Amino acid sequence: MATATPSSRAATATPHPTGPAIGDRATGPWLVAAALTLLLLLLAPRYGYHRDELYFLLAGRHLDWGYVDQGPLVPALARLADTLAPGSLLALRTPSALLAGGAVLLVAAIARQFGADRGGQTFAALLGAASGVVLATGHLLSTTTVDLVVWLAAGLCTVRLLRSGDTRWALAIALVLGVGMVNKLLPALLAVGLVAALAIAGPRRLLRDRWVWVAAGLFALLAAASLAWQAVNGFPQLGVAATISGGDSSYSGRLDALLLHLVIIGPFVVPIWVLGLIVLLRHPEWRGYRALGWTWLVVAGIVLLVGGKGYYDAPLLLVLTAAGAVVAAGWAARTRVRRAVLAAVVVLTAASNAVLLLPVLPADRLPGFVVAVNYDGGETIGWPAFADSLAAVYRELPAEQRQRAVILTGNYGEAGAVARYGPQRGLPAAYSGHNSMADFGRPPDHADVVIAVGWSRPEQLRAWFREVSFAGRVDLRVAVENDENGGPIWLCRGLRRPWADIWHTEVRHTG
C-alpha cells in the first residue's frame, strides 16, 4: 500500500492546476469491485423484497415519464427484470450489484486523479466497497444506487476538469447529471453545489467559459422531460420534500441527517474523509481542487437546512474519502504499524457494515440492534406472512361480502406485497393513496367492504366508513420490529362518500 505523499508528488504535478501527480492505473480496484459485486449477487436472494422494490414493480406496470417521488428509470429496470425472470430477487437486484461495483471503481479512479499510486487506489477501492452507502444500496434495487454512481461519475469528471483545465469536461458533467435526472431530481442539487463552490473557491473563470454555458444548456435539455412532468402535475415532489423535511419519513429530520453523516460510510472512516476535506480546503498542493471541498459543504448545508435525508450527499463523502485515502496511504507507507492501522480500518468497517446492512444473519434470529440501525433491513422481512395475515381476515368474511371487498393499505410497500403474494392466497386487489400509488387506480365504486392495514388509528378510517372494527393483527412469524409486524388490521363497511370524492383529496398522501 506504499505511496508517495501529496507533498512529494507536488513536484511532478501538472501545471494546471497545481496538485498531486496522477497515479498509475491499478488492477486492485477491479478485483475489489468484482469481489463486491459477486458477494452482493450471492446475498441477493436472502430475506425478501424491500418495500420500495415492491413499489417499483407496481410502478413498472404503470410506466410514465415521472412519478410523485422519482423518475422512470428504476421502475423500468424493475419491469425489465421481472419480465425476464418473474419473481426473481437475483434478477431484480443484479443492476444494483453491478452499479455498486462501478461505484467502487469510480472512487478508485478519483483517488488516482488525486495522485494515489496503485496501493493507494486499492485502499480507496476497499474503503468504497466496505462503506455503508455502497453495501446498503448495492444490495437493494434503489434509486439511491443509481444516484450514487451518477454523483461519483460527475465528481470524477469534475476532478478531470479541474486538473486539466479543459472545460469540455463540463459537457461530460452535464451529460451525467442530465441522465441522472431521469432517476431522481437530486443531481440538480449537485449542480447547484458545484456552481456555488466555483463562485466561492474558484476558479471563477469557469463560470464565464463558453463550454460551461453550453454544458448548462445540455443539462437543461436533458432534464426537460423530468421537469416537464413535474410541472404538468403540479410539482408533487415538493410535497414529498415537505413531508421529508417535517421528519415524517425514514432517515429524515435535521438531527438524524447530521448523525447519518458519521455512520453512512463507516465510523472508522470518518477521520479519513475529514482528512480529505481538510486537504482539499487547506493544503496548498490541493488548491486546484478546493471547489470539491466547498461543493460538499454547500450541498450538506442545504440538506441540513431544508431537512433533507442525510444520505443525499453521501456520494460526496466518498469523494472526500478518495482524497483522504491518498494522504492516509502516504502516511502508512512509512511503517508496518501504520499499514496495519489502515488495514484494521478496512476490516472493521467491512465487518460492521456487512452485519448491519447485508442479510448475513438469520432473518428469524435477527438482533434488535440491526433493525434499529438499519431500518431498511427490517422492511425486507416477512412479506409473505403479511399477506397470510390479511388472507386470514378475508376468509372470515361472508361470501357475499368477499365479492365486494378490497384491501386499502397505508403505504405502497404493503400494496406491493399484496400484488406480489395476494393472488396465490386468493386475496382481492389492494389499493393505496401513498405517493404515486394513488395514480395507479382507486377501488371500484361497488367496493364498500375494505380490509385496511397500515393505519395505526381508526379515526381517519371512520371519516370514510360507517363501520370500522378491529379484525386482527399482522403476524410476520418472526420477532422483527418493522412498520408492519403487530400492526392492526381493520374491517371497514359502508362508504360514507364515493371513492371518487375522497381518493385524491383525502386518501392520497405523500412521504
VENJOCOR-V998983 format. One record per residue. PSI is psi in whole degrees, -180 to 180 (* if undefined). D_FIRST is the distance of its C-alpha to the first C-alpha in Angstrom with 2 decimals. Layout:
psi->PSI d_first->D_FIRST
psi->PSI d_first->D_FIRST
This chain:
psi->17 d_first->0.00
psi->142 d_first->3.78
psi->161 d_first->6.44
psi->153 d_first->10.11
psi->159 d_first->12.03
psi->-39 d_first->14.66
psi->-36 d_first->17.40
psi->-29 d_first->16.27
psi->-19 d_first->15.96
psi->-24 d_first->19.37
psi->-28 d_first->21.03
psi->20 d_first->20.40
psi->151 d_first->21.01
psi->151 d_first->23.54
psi->-17 d_first->26.95
psi->104 d_first->27.72
psi->173 d_first->26.41
psi->136 d_first->24.49
psi->177 d_first->20.87
psi->145 d_first->17.25
psi->147 d_first->17.14
psi->139 d_first->16.22
psi->162 d_first->12.94
psi->153 d_first->13.27
psi->144 d_first->13.86
psi->149 d_first->11.50
psi->-18 d_first->13.07
psi->-47 d_first->10.65
psi->-33 d_first->12.51
psi->-39 d_first->15.73
psi->-41 d_first->15.14
psi->-45 d_first->14.34
psi->-42 d_first->17.42
psi->-42 d_first->19.54
psi->-42 d_first->18.87
psi->-46 d_first->19.78
psi->-43 d_first->22.84
psi->-43 d_first->23.98
psi->-45 d_first->23.76
psi->-37 d_first->25.76
psi->-38 d_first->28.29
psi->-36 d_first->28.79
psi->-10 d_first->29.47
psi->-42 d_first->31.54
psi->-7 d_first->34.91
psi->156 d_first->34.61
psi->-124 d_first->36.85
psi->-166 d_first->38.68
psi->145 d_first->39.13
psi->154 d_first->38.08
psi->-46 d_first->40.95
psi->-36 d_first->39.60
psi->-39 d_first->39.17
psi->-37 d_first->42.83
psi->-43 d_first->43.73
psi->-38 d_first->41.82
psi->-41 d_first->43.78
psi->-42 d_first->47.01
psi->-34 d_first->46.05
psi->-23 d_first->45.26
psi->-11 d_first->48.90
psi->58 d_first->49.99
psi->137 d_first->47.84
psi->173 d_first->48.42
psi->-11 d_first->46.88
psi->168 d_first->45.81
psi->172 d_first->46.13
psi->-35 d_first->46.70
psi->8 d_first->43.06
psi->175 d_first->41.03
psi->-174 d_first->41.23
psi->-7 d_first->42.13
psi->-54 d_first->38.75
psi->-42 d_first->37.70
psi->-36 d_first->41.31
psi->-41 d_first->41.53
psi->-41 d_first->38.37
psi->-42 d_first->39.88
psi->-42 d_first->43.15
psi->-47 d_first->41.57
psi->-42 d_first->39.60
psi->-23 d_first->42.71
psi->-42 d_first->44.87
psi->-38 d_first->42.72
psi->80 d_first->42.17
psi->132 d_first->44.53
psi->9 d_first->43.43
psi->116 d_first->39.96
psi->-34 d_first->37.18
psi->-47 d_first->34.67
psi->-41 d_first->36.09
psi->-36 d_first->36.35
psi->-2 d_first->32.72
psi->-44 d_first->31.18
psi->-39 d_first->30.93
psi->-38 d_first->28.93
psi->-41 d_first->26.47
psi->-41 d_first->25.96
psi->-36 d_first->25.71
psi->-42 d_first->23.06
psi->-40 d_first->20.92
psi->-37 d_first->21.78
psi->-40 d_first->20.78
psi->-44 d_first->17.21
psi->-36 d_first->17.12
psi->-40 d_first->18.72
psi->-44 d_first->16.27
psi->-38 d_first->13.41
psi->-38 d_first->15.98
psi->-43 d_first->16.83
psi->-39 d_first->13.33
psi->-43 d_first->13.41
psi->-30 d_first->16.83
psi->-7 d_first->15.71
psi->6 d_first->13.48
psi->137 d_first->9.92
psi->-169 d_first->8.39
psi->-42 d_first->7.49
psi->-40 d_first->3.92
psi->-37 d_first->5.90
psi->-41 d_first->8.74
psi->-39 d_first->7.80
psi->-44 d_first->7.16
psi->-40 d_first->10.46
psi->-41 d_first->12.03
psi->-41 d_first->11.58
psi->-41 d_first->13.15
psi->-45 d_first->15.79
psi->-32 d_first->16.61
psi->-11 d_first->17.00
psi->149 d_first->19.04
psi->-41 d_first->22.71
psi->-35 d_first->24.09
psi->-43 d_first->22.38
psi->-46 d_first->23.31
psi->-47 d_first->26.81
psi->-22 d_first->27.76
psi->-21 d_first->26.22
psi->-30 d_first->28.50
psi->149 d_first->31.71
psi->120 d_first->33.44
psi->146 d_first->33.36
psi->-28 d_first->34.03
psi->-32 d_first->31.01
psi->-46 d_first->28.68
psi->-44 d_first->30.17
psi->-39 d_first->30.09
psi->-48 d_first->26.38
psi->-38 d_first->25.63
psi->-48 d_first->28.32
psi->-41 d_first->26.97
psi->-40 d_first->23.36
psi->-41 d_first->24.79
psi->-37 d_first->26.98
psi->-42 d_first->24.12
psi->-44 d_first->22.24
psi->-35 d_first->25.57
psi->-42 d_first->26.13
psi->-42 d_first->22.91
psi->-40 d_first->24.02
psi->-49 d_first->27.46
psi->-35 d_first->26.42
psi->-47 d_first->24.11
psi->-25 d_first->26.72
psi->2 d_first->29.88
psi->105 d_first->31.25
psi->-6 d_first->33.27
psi->-18 d_first->33.83
psi->-20 d_first->30.59
psi->-31 d_first->32.83
psi->-39 d_first->34.61
psi->-41 d_first->31.51
psi->-46 d_first->31.00
psi->-40 d_first->34.67
psi->-47 d_first->34.55
psi->-48 d_first->31.71
psi->-37 d_first->33.34
psi->-43 d_first->36.77
psi->-37 d_first->35.87
psi->-25 d_first->34.22
psi->-19 d_first->37.62
psi->-18 d_first->38.99
psi->-55 d_first->36.90
psi->166 d_first->37.30
psi->-1 d_first->38.52
psi->-29 d_first->35.41
psi->-26 d_first->33.91
psi->-33 d_first->36.83
psi->-41 d_first->35.36
psi->-40 d_first->32.13
psi->-43 d_first->34.36
psi->-44 d_first->36.25
psi->-41 d_first->33.13
psi->-46 d_first->31.87
psi->-45 d_first->35.32
psi->-40 d_first->35.75
psi->-39 d_first->32.38
psi->-38 d_first->33.34
psi->-33 d_first->36.68
psi->-50 d_first->35.16
psi->-13 d_first->32.20
psi->179 d_first->32.96
psi->122 d_first->33.03
psi->-19 d_first->36.49
psi->-25 d_first->37.64
psi->-30 d_first->35.84
psi->-14 d_first->38.44
psi->-2 d_first->41.12
psi->140 d_first->39.51
psi->-37 d_first->41.51
psi->-32 d_first->38.59
psi->-40 d_first->37.55
psi->-38 d_first->41.15
psi->-41 d_first->41.26
psi->-40 d_first->38.12
psi->-40 d_first->39.90
psi->-39 d_first->42.83
psi->-42 d_first->40.71
psi->-44 d_first->39.17
psi->-39 d_first->42.69
psi->-46 d_first->43.97
psi->-31 d_first->41.32
psi->-9 d_first->41.78
psi->-42 d_first->45.56
psi->-46 d_first->46.05
psi->-43 d_first->44.26
psi->-35 d_first->45.92
psi->-42 d_first->49.28
psi->-45 d_first->49.24
psi->-43 d_first->48.44
psi->-45 d_first->51.22
psi->-33 d_first->53.77
psi->16 d_first->53.06
psi->27 d_first->53.15
psi->63 d_first->49.41
psi->-23 d_first->49.03
psi->-21 d_first->45.35
psi->-37 d_first->46.64
psi->-41 d_first->48.40
psi->-43 d_first->45.27
psi->-38 d_first->43.38
psi->-39 d_first->46.21
psi->-43 d_first->46.00
psi->-43 d_first->42.25
psi->-31 d_first->42.86
psi->-2 d_first->45.48
psi->16 d_first->43.01
psi->27 d_first->44.79
psi->160 d_first->41.75
psi->145 d_first->38.60
psi->23 d_first->35.66
psi->172 d_first->38.10
psi->140 d_first->39.52
psi->-41 d_first->38.04
psi->-45 d_first->36.98
psi->-40 d_first->35.34
psi->-41 d_first->33.57
psi->-46 d_first->32.27
psi->-33 d_first->31.06
psi->-30 d_first->29.42
psi->-26 d_first->27.02
psi->-13 d_first->25.59
psi->-14 d_first->25.02
psi->-30 d_first->24.72
psi->-44 d_first->20.94
psi->134 d_first->20.71
psi->-34 d_first->21.79
psi->-16 d_first->18.45
psi->-9 d_first->16.95
psi->-46 d_first->19.86
psi->-30 d_first->18.38
psi->-45 d_first->15.51
psi->-28 d_first->18.08
psi->-40 d_first->20.47
psi->-42 d_first->18.05
psi->-41 d_first->17.77
psi->-42 d_first->21.54
psi->-47 d_first->21.99
psi->-34 d_first->20.05
psi->-36 d_first->21.88
psi->-28 d_first->25.17
psi->-32 d_first->25.03
psi->131 d_first->22.70
psi->-36 d_first->24.55
psi->-20 d_first->21.66
psi->12 d_first->21.45
psi->-24 d_first->25.21
psi->-19 d_first->25.51
psi->13 d_first->23.89
psi->-31 d_first->25.89
psi->-29 d_first->28.01
psi->-41 d_first->25.24
psi->-42 d_first->25.13
psi->-30 d_first->28.90
psi->-45 d_first->29.03
psi->-42 d_first->27.50
psi->-43 d_first->29.85
psi->-50 d_first->32.81
psi->-46 d_first->32.13
psi->-38 d_first->31.32
psi->-42 d_first->34.39
psi->-44 d_first->36.56
psi->-46 d_first->35.39
psi->-36 d_first->36.20
psi->-44 d_first->39.41
psi->-3 d_first->40.90
psi->34 d_first->39.73
psi->177 d_first->37.49
psi->141 d_first->35.10
psi->-14 d_first->31.92
psi->-1 d_first->29.67
psi->-40 d_first->31.11
psi->13 d_first->28.46
psi->-37 d_first->25.51
psi->-34 d_first->24.02
psi->-29 d_first->23.85
psi->-34 d_first->21.92
psi->-32 d_first->19.21
psi->-44 d_first->19.43
psi->-37 d_first->19.01
psi->-40 d_first->16.04
psi->-41 d_first->14.38
psi->-44 d_first->15.28
psi->-32 d_first->14.15
psi->-34 d_first->10.66
psi->-49 d_first->10.40
psi->-44 d_first->11.75
psi->-40 d_first->10.03
psi->-39 d_first->6.43
psi->-41 d_first->8.38
psi->-41 d_first->10.16
psi->-18 d_first->7.63
psi->-16 d_first->6.50
psi->-33 d_first->10.11
psi->157 d_first->10.72
psi->-34 d_first->10.10
psi->-44 d_first->12.34
psi->-39 d_first->10.43
psi->-36 d_first->7.34
psi->-35 d_first->10.38
psi->-46 d_first->11.90
psi->-37 d_first->9.49
psi->-39 d_first->9.67
psi->-37 d_first->13.37
psi->-45 d_first->13.67
psi->-48 d_first->12.70
psi->-47 d_first->14.97
psi->-40 d_first->17.76
psi->-47 d_first->17.82
psi->-44 d_first->17.99
psi->-47 d_first->20.56
psi->-43 d_first->22.76
psi->-35 d_first->22.85
psi->-44 d_first->23.59
psi->-41 d_first->26.49
psi->-31 d_first->27.86
psi->-13 d_first->27.50
psi->154 d_first->27.68
psi->66 d_first->30.74
psi->-17 d_first->29.33
psi->155 d_first->32.20
psi->134 d_first->35.86
psi->-31 d_first->37.70
psi->-4 d_first->40.77
psi->38 d_first->38.96
psi->123 d_first->36.60
psi->146 d_first->36.21
psi->-31 d_first->37.75
psi->-24 d_first->34.72
psi->-49 d_first->32.84
psi->-33 d_first->35.54
psi->-37 d_first->35.89
psi->-43 d_first->32.31
psi->85 d_first->32.19
psi->-41 d_first->35.60
psi->-32 d_first->34.86
psi->-41 d_first->34.19
psi->-27 d_first->37.75
psi->10 d_first->39.13
psi->8 d_first->38.05
psi->130 d_first->40.21
psi->11 d_first->43.90
psi->-39 d_first->45.24
psi->-41 d_first->47.49
psi->-32 d_first->49.00
psi->-47 d_first->49.45
psi->-36 d_first->51.58
psi->-39 d_first->53.47
psi->-40 d_first->54.43
psi->-38 d_first->55.96
psi->-35 d_first->57.67
psi->-39 d_first->59.36
psi->-42 d_first->60.94
psi->-40 d_first->61.89
psi->-21 d_first->63.68
psi->-12 d_first->65.89
psi->146 d_first->67.34
psi->151 d_first->70.78
psi->-40 d_first->70.75
psi->-36 d_first->72.37
psi->-32 d_first->69.70
psi->-31 d_first->66.84
psi->-22 d_first->68.11
psi->8 d_first->67.70
psi->146 d_first->64.45
psi->172 d_first->61.02
psi->133 d_first->57.83
psi->118 d_first->56.66
psi->155 d_first->53.10
psi->-26 d_first->51.58
psi->167 d_first->48.28
psi->-29 d_first->47.11
psi->-40 d_first->45.00
psi->-40 d_first->48.12
psi->-40 d_first->50.05
psi->-36 d_first->47.31
psi->-40 d_first->47.40
psi->-40 d_first->51.15
psi->-35 d_first->50.79
psi->-44 d_first->48.28
psi->-11 d_first->49.96
psi->-43 d_first->53.47
psi->-37 d_first->55.18
psi->-19 d_first->54.65
psi->6 d_first->56.32
psi->20 d_first->59.14
psi->151 d_first->58.11
psi->177 d_first->59.49
psi->149 d_first->57.41
psi->145 d_first->55.21
psi->155 d_first->55.18
psi->148 d_first->53.27
psi->9 d_first->53.54
psi->121 d_first->49.85
psi->-131 d_first->48.26
psi->-9 d_first->48.97
psi->-31 d_first->50.50
psi->-28 d_first->53.64
psi->-10 d_first->53.84
psi->-1 d_first->53.54
psi->149 d_first->57.05
psi->165 d_first->59.30
psi->151 d_first->61.45
psi->159 d_first->64.75
psi->-32 d_first->67.87
psi->-6 d_first->69.35
psi->93 d_first->66.34
psi->11 d_first->67.81
psi->120 d_first->66.27
psi->131 d_first->62.64
psi->111 d_first->60.08
psi->132 d_first->57.82
psi->148 d_first->54.39
psi->9 d_first->51.70
psi->111 d_first->54.33
psi->-30 d_first->54.11
psi->144 d_first->57.55
psi->-5 d_first->60.69
psi->-44 d_first->62.11
psi->-37 d_first->60.73
psi->-36 d_first->61.82
psi->-20 d_first->65.33
psi->-18 d_first->65.55
psi->-22 d_first->65.36
psi->149 d_first->67.17
psi->-31 d_first->70.45
psi->124 d_first->69.27
psi->120 d_first->65.83
psi->151 d_first->65.43
psi->130 d_first->62.65
psi->-8 d_first->61.96
psi->-172 d_first->59.06
psi->152 d_first->55.37
psi->129 d_first->52.23
psi->106 d_first->51.06
psi->-3 d_first->47.60
psi->15 d_first->48.13
psi->154 d_first->44.81
psi->73 d_first->44.15
psi->134 d_first->41.92
psi->84 d_first->42.54
psi->-172 d_first->42.29
psi->-16 d_first->44.74
psi->-39 d_first->46.99
psi->124 d_first->47.41
psi->0 d_first->50.74
psi->152 d_first->51.77
psi->149 d_first->55.50
psi->128 d_first->57.18
psi->142 d_first->60.31
psi->119 d_first->63.29
psi->138 d_first->64.89
psi->149 d_first->68.27
psi->88 d_first->70.48
psi->133 d_first->68.88
psi->-35 d_first->70.41
psi->158 d_first->69.58
psi->152 d_first->68.49
psi->-38 d_first->64.81
psi->-28 d_first->65.13
psi->-25 d_first->66.13
psi->-15 d_first->63.27
psi->-58 d_first->60.32
psi->-17 d_first->58.75
psi->-29 d_first->60.29
psi->-44 d_first->59.65
psi->-37 d_first->57.62
psi->136 d_first->54.90
psi->159 d_first->52.02
psi->164 d_first->48.46
psi->* d_first->45.31
